[in-house]
Amino acid sequence: MKALEMYERLVREYSQQQGVTEQLKSENQMEWVGRMNNIRNAVDEIVRNEING
């Protein structure tokens, strides 16, 4: 579960840092989806690297 906690924390932090907000989601859903996908992909890579050392 530690990896899941790290993943969720990093997604939250990255989205805050990059201004990916609920307001953006309501104003431009396609932009929000694209940016969240980019964040999730980056975080996936970070977590995978941490787990595999």
C-alpha positions in Angstrom: 0.0 0.0 0.0 2.9 2.3 0.4 3.3 2.6 -3.4 -0.4 3.6 -3.7 0.0 6.2 -1.0 3.1 7.6 -2.8 1.3 7.6 -6.1 -1.8 9.5 -4.7 0.4 12.0 -2.9 2.5 12.8 -5.9 -0.5 13.1 -8.2 -2.0 15.6 -5.8 1.2 17.5 -5.4 2.0 17.7 -9.2 -1.6 18.7 -10.0 -1.4 21.5 -7.5 2.0 22.7 -8.7 0.8 22.7 -12.3 -2.5 24.4 -11.6 -4.6 21.4 -12.7 -7.7 22.2 -10.6 -11.4 21.4 -10.4 -12.0 24.8 -12.0 -9.9 23.8 -15.0 -11.9 20.6 -15.1 -15.2 22.4 -15.3 -14.0 25.0 -17.8 -12.0 22.8 -20.2 -12.4 19.1 -19.5 -10.3 18.0 -22.4 -7.3 20.1 -21.3 -7.8 18.8 -17.7 -7.8 15.1 -18.9 -4.7 15.6 -21.0 -2.8 17.3 -18.2 -3.9 14.7 -15.6 -2.8 11.9 -18.0 0.6 13.5 -18.3 0.9 13.8 -14.5 -0.2 10.2 -13.9 2.2 8.9 -16.5 5.1 10.8 -14.9 4.1 9.6 -11.4 3.7 6.0 -12.6 7.4 6.2 -13.8 8.6 7.7 -10.5 6.8 5.1 -8.4 8.0 2.3 -10.6 11.6 3.5 -10.3 11.3 3.8 -6.5 9.9 0.2 -6.2 12.4 -1.3 -8.5 15.3 0.6 -7.0 
